Amino acid sequence: MAQERQAVTDGPTTFATVSAMAERLAGAPYVAPPEDLPGALAGLTYDQYRAIVFRPAAALRLGRHFSAQLFHRGFLQRKRCALYLQPKAGPAQAVAYEPGLFELGRALDGQSFPTTLGFAGFRLHFAATETPPGRPRGFQEEFLVFLGASYFRLRGEGQEYGLSARGAAIGTGSAAGEEFPDFTAHWICEPEDDAKTITVLSLLDSPSLSGAYRFEIAPGDPAHIQVTAALHPRKDIPQLGLAPLTSMFLHGQNGPGARGAKPFDDFRPQVHDSDGLVVRSGADRLWRPLVNGRPSPQISAFRAAPLSGFGLMQRERTFAAYLDVEARQEARPGLWVEPAAPATKPEMVAAGASPRAGDAFAAGQVQLFEIPSVEEYMDNIVAAFVPDAPVRPGHPIALAYGLTTVGAEPVPALPGTLARVISTRIGSPDRLRPVDPPIPGRRLYCIDFAGPDLPQGALDAEGAGVAAIVSASAGTMHDPVAAPVPQTGGWRIYVEWRPPAAMPPGDVVLRAHLTRAGRRISETWDAAA
């Protein structure tokens, strides 16, 4: 309850006051959020917990266009998260738990819980520009969820939920194990009556750091969140992941044929919420296709100095690629992270920010973690920016970045004219006289590119040809060919990779891109062989 007591202020709660709370927390011993659940809630099964439904009539109305609904505690959602409504003027008001806010379901029929139970999180709804078919006029559709640790999920209009964002990631993939910070309190700021954006303030806490976040949220297509944060370390943090994204890749076109990856026995051709990582640094843009089925976790790092942006994308957008009527994975969003301009706002300075909020993204690595998984519900992909600068107590970290949902590309969020990779396929080069089993010392890579500025034919209007530029960190690349694909209007690279006699430790990285008249015209395909 100590954190909740200090969350109450005499005046309005602002980003600066939440940052001051975080700084005080960082100077004191860590206290975990309460998990004091009644036995009836702690013992719920997954289906019993899902049967608890918030009553829409009890939603918190936020101007004309927004509303909030709340999540009950129970099952895996054990920790209590304090929720407040910040009016346009005056102090914040705590949102009190009442059993009548929920339909509790058959397993909890007749049960009652104390008003101190609190909530697990909340979700925001918005009245879209056009009311969806079959919905009443003024219908508000859910588009953002804050639930569990520091996770939140955003979707654009017409999209399905997929990957998640997080407040911070600490020690992902480390031998000591990962630490998961919690959002322990949220302040939902009441918008102006006709506002199409809404602000949420959040307090984060963990054994290693505390932090304040401001989320300025604009629903729609695309949906966008401008994130401002001030992090206050409690201790040295060897590996702090900023703007982390978490997703699921079970199987797809990238896995079969990859060295050490096992195939999946599934009627669906592909199952994933994201199929690749994009990293942009300077003028170059890199695409790393995701792979599952390896015998051990894969950790990859991509240097960025400075970071221009990164994101986990879902580039395969056709139903035929998934054949899943219910999951609709072709409608899952990508998320693009882009560092914001230098911070000059007074509240950032008051929160202990450096003169440039973007300094945290000035130099470091985008790290990608691919964890072997055979379960569709497990998020086994993590991407985050890990800065070079040491993370130490007494040195607050100021962050400012945008999160934008991405659907079918090209999109304005990913500027530039570089063609993008749309598929990666791997197989035996012995197609006319196949060998069973295939010769492991020869693998054919087929990489497809698409983009509005690609030439339509072998030569462009000036007579300049398109070339494939390829490289391998070990082994050799043979017979690269760049060829137009008339059926799609795109281009394809064929290249054979022959591994070395003795594989080196660590990754073997293969790269390829297209050029025309010596000028790069595609992003860089980057794969771990």
C-alpha positions in Angstrom: 0.0 0.0 0.0 3.0 2.3 0.4 3.2 3.0 -3.4 -0.6 3.7 -3.5 -0.3 6.2 -0.6 2.5 8.2 -2.4 0.5 8.1 -5.6 -2.1 10.5 -4.1 -1.1 14.1 -4.5 -2.9 17.3 -3.5 -2.9 18.7 -7.1 -3.2 17.1 -10.5 -1.0 14.2 -11.3 1.5 15.0 -14.1 4.4 13.3 -15.7 6.8 15.2 -13.5 5.0 14.1 -10.3 5.0 10.5 -11.4 8.7 10.8 -12.2 9.3 12.2 -8.7 7.4 9.1 -7.3 9.7 6.8 -9.4 12.8 8.6 -8.1 11.7 8.2 -4.5 10.9 4.5 -5.1 14.4 4.0 -6.7 16.0 5.3 -3.5 14.2 2.8 -1.3 14.2 -1.0 -1.1 12.0 -2.7 -3.6 8.5 -3.8 -2.5 6.7 -6.2 -4.9 3.1 -5.4 -5.9 0.5 -7.1 -3.7 -0.5 -10.7 -4.8 -2.8 -11.3 -1.8 -5.6 -13.0 -3.8 -8.5 -14.8 -2.2 -8.3 -18.6 -2.8 -11.3 -18.6 -5.1 -9.5 -16.2 -7.5 -6.1 -17.8 -7.2 -7.4 -21.2 -8.0 -9.3 -20.2 -11.2 -8.5 -22.1 -14.5 -7.9 -20.2 -17.7 -11.4 -20.8 -18.9 -12.9 -19.8 -15.6 -10.9 -16.5 -15.6 -12.0 -15.8 -19.1 -15.6 -16.1 -17.9 -15.2 -13.0 -15.8 -16.6 -10.2 -18.0 -16.7 -6.5 -17.3 -20.2 -4.9 -17.6 -20.0 -2.5 -20.5 -22.6 -0.2 -18.8 -20.1 0.4 -16.0 -17.4 1.6 -18.4 -15.5 4.8 -17.4 -16.7 7.4 -20.0 -13.8 9.6 -21.2 -15.1 12.4 -23.3 -17.4 11.6 -26.2 -15.1 9.2 -28.0 -13.3 7.1 -25.4 -14.1 4.7 -22.6 -12.2 2.4 -20.3 -13.1 -1.1 -19.0 -11.3 -2.9 -16.2 -9.7 -6.3 -15.8 -10.4 -8.5 -12.7 -7.6 -10.1 -10.8 -7.4 -13.9 -10.8 -5.6 -16.9 -12.4 -2.2 -15.7 -13.6 -3.2 -12.0 -13.2 -2.4 -12.0 -9.4 -0.7 -8.6 -9.0 -2.7 -5.5 -8.0 -2.4 -2.4 -10.2 -3.7 0.9 -8.8 -6.0 2.8 -11.2 -6.8 6.5 -11.1 -8.9 8.9 -13.1 -7.2 12.2 -13.5 -9.9 14.9 -14.2 -9.1 17.9 -16.3 -8.6 19.9 -13.1 -8.0 18.9 -9.5 -6.5 15.8 -7.8 -6.6 12.3 -9.2 -9.5 10.0 -8.1 -8.9 6.4 -7.3 -11.1 3.9 -9.2 -12.6 1.6 -6.5 -13.2 -2.1 -7.0 -16.9 -3.2 -6.8 -18.0 -6.8 -7.5 -21.0 -5.4 -9.4 -18.7 -4.1 -12.1 -18.3 -7.7 -13.4 -20.2 -10.7 -14.4 -18.1 -13.2 -12.4 -19.2 -16.4 -14.2 -20.4 -19.8 -12.9 -17.2 -20.7 -11.0 -17.6 -17.5 -8.8 -21.4 -17.4 -8.6 -22.4 -16.0 -5.3 -18.9 -14.9 -4.3 -18.1 -11.4 -3.1 -14.7 -9.7 -2.7 -13.5 -6.7 -0.7 -13.2 -3.2 -2.2 -9.5 -3.4 -1.6 -9.1 -6.2 -4.2 -8.2 -3.7 -6.9 -7.7 -4.5 -10.6 -5.2 -6.3 -12.8 -5.3 -3.7 -15.6 -7.6 -1.9 -18.1 -8.4 -1.5 -21.8 -9.4 1.5 -23.8 -12.2 1.8 -26.4 -12.7 4.3 -29.1 -15.5 5.3 -31.4 -14.1 4.8 -34.9 -14.7 7.3 -37.7 -17.1 4.8 -39.4 -19.2 2.5 -37.2 -18.3 -1.2 -38.0 -21.0 -3.2 -39.8 -23.6 -4.7 -37.5 -22.7 -2.3 -34.6 -24.9 0.4 -33.1 -24.2 4.0 -33.9 -21.5 5.4 -31.6 -20.1 1.9 -30.9 -16.7 2.1 -29.2 -14.2 -0.6 -30.2 -11.4 -1.9 -28.0 -7.9 -0.9 -29.3 -5.4 -0.9 -26.4 -4.8 -3.2 -23.4 -2.6 -2.8 -20.4 -2.4 -6.1 -18.6 0.4 -8.1 -16.9 3.8 -6.8 -15.8 4.6 -3.8 -18.1 3.0 -5.3 -21.2 0.5 -3.4 -23.4 -1.0 -4.3 -26.8 -2.1 -1.9 -29.5 -4.0 -2.5 -32.7 -5.0 -0.2 -35.6 -8.5 0.1 -36.9 -9.6 -3.2 -38.5 -6.6 -5.1 -37.1 -6.5 -8.0 -34.6 -4.3 -8.1 -31.5 -1.0 -9.7 -32.0 2.4 -8.7 -30.6 2.9 -6.7 -27.4 5.0 -3.8 -26.4 6.6 -3.4 -22.9 7.8 -0.7 -20.6 11.3 -2.2 -20.2 13.1 -5.5 -20.5 15.9 -6.4 -18.1 18.3 -9.3 -18.6 16.4 -11.0 -21.5 18.3 -14.1 -22.5 20.8 -13.8 -19.6 22.0 -16.7 -17.6 20.7 -15.0 -14.4 17.2 -15.0 -15.8 15.0 -12.2 -17.0 13.4 -9.6 -14.6 9.9 -8.3 -15.5 9.1 -4.8 -14.3 5.5 -4.1 -13.4 3.3 -1.1 -14.1 2.0 -0.7 -10.5 -0.2 2.3 -11.1 -1.9 4.1 -14.1 -3.6 7.5 -14.3 -6.1 7.8 -17.1 -6.3 11.5 -18.0 -9.8 12.8 -18.8 -9.6 14.2 -22.4 -11.5 17.2 -23.7 -15.0 16.3 -24.8 -14.3 16.1 -28.5 -10.6 15.0 -28.3 -9.5 12.1 -30.6 -6.4 11.5 -28.4 -6.0 10.4 -24.8 -3.1 10.4 -22.3 -2.2 7.7 -19.7 0.5 8.2 -17.1 2.1 5.0 -15.6 4.4 4.2 -12.7 6.8 1.3 -13.3 8.7 -0.6 -10.6 11.1 -3.6 -10.3 14.0 -4.7 -8.2 16.4 -3.0 -10.7 14.7 0.3 -11.5 11.6 2.5 -11.3 10.2 4.7 -14.0 7.5 7.1 -15.1 5.8 6.9 -18.5 3.5 9.2 -20.4 1.5 7.6 -23.3 -0.1 10.0 -25.7 -2.4 7.8 -27.6 -4.1 8.3 -31.0 -6.3 5.4 -32.2 -7.1 4.8 -35.9 -5.3 3.4 -38.9 -2.5 3.5 -38.1 -2.7 3.8 -34.3 0.1 5.7 -32.7 1.5 6.1 -29.1 4.0 8.8 -28.3 6.0 7.5 -25.3 7.9 9.8 -22.9 9.7 8.1 -20.0 12.1 8.8 -17.2 13.8 5.7 -15.8 15.5 5.8 -12.4 17.9 2.8 -11.8 18.2 1.2 -8.4 21.4 -0.6 -9.3 23.7 -1.3 -12.2 21.9 -3.0 -15.0 24.2 -4.8 -17.4 21.4 -5.3 -20.0 18.5 -2.9 -20.2 16.2 -3.3 -23.2 14.5 -0.1 -24.3 11.2 0.0 -26.2 10.9 -3.8 -26.1 8.6 -5.7 -28.4 7.4 -9.3 -27.8 5.8 -11.6 -30.3 5.1 -15.2 -31.5 6.7 -17.1 -34.4 5.8 -20.7 -34.4 6.4 -21.7 -38.0 6.4 -20.2 -41.5 8.3 -19.9 -44.8 11.5 -18.9 -43.0 11.9 -22.0 -40.9 11.8 -25.1 -43.1 15.3 -25.7 -44.6 17.1 -23.5 -42.1 20.1 -25.2 -40.5 19.0 -27.1 -37.4 15.3 -26.1 -37.6 12.7 -28.8 -37.3 9.5 -28.7 -39.5 6.1 -28.4 -37.9 3.2 -30.9 -38.4 0.4 -28.4 -38.9 -2.4 -28.1 -41.5 -1.8 -24.4 -41.5 1.1 -23.2 -43.8 2.2 -20.5 -41.4 1.5 -19.6 -37.7 3.0 -16.3 -36.4 2.1 -12.8 -35.2 5.3 -11.4 -36.7 7.6 -12.8 -39.5 10.6 -10.5 -39.3 12.6 -7.8 -37.7 13.3 -4.4 -39.4 16.2 -2.3 -38.2 16.9 1.1 -39.7 20.2 3.0 -39.0 21.1 5.9 -41.2 20.2 5.2 -44.9 20.2 1.5 -44.6 17.3 -0.7 -43.6 17.8 -4.4 -42.6 15.3 -7.3 -42.7 15.9 -10.4 -40.5 13.4 -13.2 -41.1 12.4 -15.0 -38.0 13.1 -18.7 -37.4 11.8 -21.2 -34.9 12.6 -24.9 -34.3 16.3 -24.5 -33.6 17.6 -26.7 -30.7 18.6 -23.7 -28.6 17.8 -20.0 -28.3 19.2 -17.7 -30.9 20.5 -14.2 -29.9 21.4 -11.8 -32.6 22.6 -8.2 -32.4 22.4 -5.4 -35.0 24.6 -2.3 -34.5 22.8 1.1 -34.6 24.6 4.4 -34.0 22.3 6.2 -34.0 19.1 4.2 -34.1 16.6 5.5 -36.7 14.0 2.9 -35.9 13.2 -0.8 -35.5 10.1 -3.0 -35.4 8.7 -6.5 -35.6 6.5 -6.8 -38.7 3.9 -9.1 -40.2 4.6 -8.8 -43.9 2.6 -11.9 -45.0 -0.9 -10.4 -45.4 -2.9 -13.1 -47.3 -5.4 -15.5 -45.7 -4.1 -18.3 -47.9 -0.7 -18.1 -46.1 -2.4 -19.0 -42.8 -5.7 -20.7 -43.4 -6.8 -19.9 -39.8 -10.4 -18.6 -39.9 -10.4 -17.6 -36.2 -6.9 -16.3 -35.5 -6.8 -14.0 -38.6 -3.0 -13.7 -38.4 -3.0 -11.9 -41.7 -4.6 -9.0 -39.8 -2.1 -8.8 -37.0 -0.2 -5.5 -36.7 3.5 -4.8 -36.9 4.9 -2.2 -34.5 7.4 0.4 -35.5 9.6 2.1 -32.9 11.1 5.4 -33.8 13.1 7.6 -31.4 11.7 11.1 -31.1 13.3 14.5 -31.6 15.3 16.1 -28.8 13.4 16.8 -25.6 12.8 20.4 -24.7 9.6 20.1 -22.7 9.9 21.6 -19.1 8.3 18.4 -17.6 11.1 16.3 -19.1 13.8 18.6 -17.5 11.9 18.5 -14.2 11.9 14.7 -14.5 15.7 14.6 -14.7 16.0 14.3 -18.5 19.2 15.0 -20.3 19.1 17.9 -22.8 18.4 15.3 -25.6 15.7 12.7 -24.9 16.9 10.7 -27.9 20.4 10.3 -26.4 19.5 6.8 -25.0 19.1 5.7 -28.6 22.4 7.3 -29.8 24.5 4.2 -29.8 23.8 0.5 -29.1 22.3 -2.7 -30.5 18.9 -3.9 -31.5 18.9 -7.3 -29.9 16.7 -10.1 -31.2 15.9 -13.2 -29.1 14.4 -16.2 -30.8 13.4 -18.9 -28.3 12.5 -22.4 -29.4 8.8 -23.1 -28.9 6.2 -25.7 -29.9 3.3 -23.8 -28.3 1.2 -21.3 -30.2 0.3 -19.3 -27.1 3.9 -18.7 -26.1 5.5 -15.4 -27.1 9.0 -16.6 -28.1 10.3 -13.5 -29.9 11.8 -10.4 -28.2 13.3 -7.4 -29.8 14.7 -4.4 -27.9 17.3 -1.6 -28.1 20.2 -2.1 -25.7 22.2 1.1 -25.3 26.0 1.2 -25.0 25.9 3.7 -22.2 26.2 2.1 -18.7 23.0 2.0 -16.6 23.8 3.1 -13.1 22.0 4.4 -10.0 21.7 8.2 -9.7 21.8 8.6 -13.5 18.2 8.8 -14.8 17.5 7.8 -18.4 15.2 10.0 -20.5 13.3 8.3 -23.4 11.1 9.7 -26.1 9.9 7.5 -28.9 6.9 6.7 -31.0 5.0 3.4 -31.5 3.1 3.0 -34.7 1.0 0.1 -35.9 1.9 -1.2 -39.4 -0.3 -3.2 -41.7 0.3 -3.8 -45.4 3.5 -2.1 -46.6 4.7 0.3 -47.9 3.6 2.7 -45.1 4.6 6.3 -44.2 6.0 5.0 -40.9 8.9 3.4 -42.9 10.1 6.2 -45.1 12.3 5.9 -48.2 12.0 4.1 -51.5 14.0 0.9 -50.7 12.2 -2.3 -51.8 11.4 -4.6 -49.0 11.9 -8.3 -48.5 8.6 -10.2 -48.7 9.6 -13.8 -48.5 12.6 -16.1 -47.7 12.6 -19.7 -48.9 15.4 -22.3 -48.5 15.8 -25.6 -50.1 18.0 -28.0 -52.0 19.7 -26.6 -55.2 19.4 -30.1 -56.8 15.9 -29.6 -58.2 16.2 -31.5 -61.5 17.9 -34.5 -59.9 17.1 -34.3 -56.2 19.2 -36.2 -53.7 17.5 -37.8 -50.7 18.4 -36.7 -48.1 19.5 -33.3 -49.5 23.3 -32.6 -49.5 23.9 -30.5 -46.3 26.8 -28.7 -48.0 24.6 -26.9 -50.5 21.6 -24.8 -49.7 19.6 -22.6 -52.1 18.2 -19.3 -50.9 15.3 -17.7 -52.7 14.6 -14.1 -51.6 11.7 -12.1 -53.0 11.6 -8.2 -53.0 8.6 -5.9 -53.6 8.4 -2.1 -54.0 6.8 0.5 -56.2 10.1 1.8 -57.5 11.5 -1.6 -58.7 12.0 -1.7 -62.5 9.4 -3.7 -64.4 11.7 -5.9 -66.5 15.3 -6.9 -66.7 16.4 -3.3 -67.6 15.0 0.0 -66.5 14.1 2.9 -68.8 17.8 4.0 -68.8 19.0 0.5 -69.7 20.6 -0.1 -66.3 20.4 -3.7 -65.1 19.6 -5.0 -61.6 22.3 -6.9 -59.7 22.4 -9.1 -56.6 25.0 -8.2 -54.0 25.6 -11.1 -51.6 28.0 -12.0 -48.8 28.6 -14.7 -46.1 30.5 -14.4 -42.9 31.6 -18.0 -43.3 31.4 -20.4 -46.2 30.9 -19.2 -49.8 28.0 -17.8 -51.9 27.7 -19.1 -55.5 26.0 -18.0 -58.6 23.8 -15.1 -57.4 21.1 -14.2 -59.8 18.7 -11.2 -59.7 15.6 -11.8 -61.8 12.2 -10.0 -62.3 9.1 -11.8 -61.2 6.4 -10.9 -63.7 3.6 -12.5 -61.7 4.1 -10.1 -58.8 6.0 -7.2 -60.3 8.8 -7.8 -57.9 12.3 -9.1 -58.1 14.0 -12.3 -56.8 17.5 -13.2 -55.7 18.7 -16.8 -56.1 21.9 -17.7 -54.4 23.5 -20.9 -53.2 25.4 -21.0 -49.9 28.0 -23.6 -49.2 29.0 -23.8 -45.5 32.7 -24.2 -44.5 34.1 -27.6 -43.7 34.1 -26.7 -40.0 31.4 -24.3 -38.8 32.7 -21.4 -36.7 31.3 -20.6 -33.3 28.4 -18.2 -33.2 26.3 -17.1 -36.1 27.0 -17.4 -39.7 25.4 -14.3 -41.3 24.3 -14.2 -44.9 23.4 -10.9 -46.5 21.9 -9.8 -49.9 20.5 -6.7 -51.5 19.6 -5.4 -54.9 21.4 -2.6 -56.8 20.8 -0.8 -60.0 23.6 1.1 -61.8 25.6 0.7 -58.6 22.9 2.2 -56.3 21.2 0.3 -53.6 17.5 -0.2 -54.4 16.4 -2.6 -51.7 16.8 -3.1 -48.0 19.4 -5.7 -46.8 18.2 -9.2 -46.3 20.1 -10.6 -43.3 19.8 -14.2 -42.2 21.5 -16.5 -39.7 22.4 -19.6 -41.7 
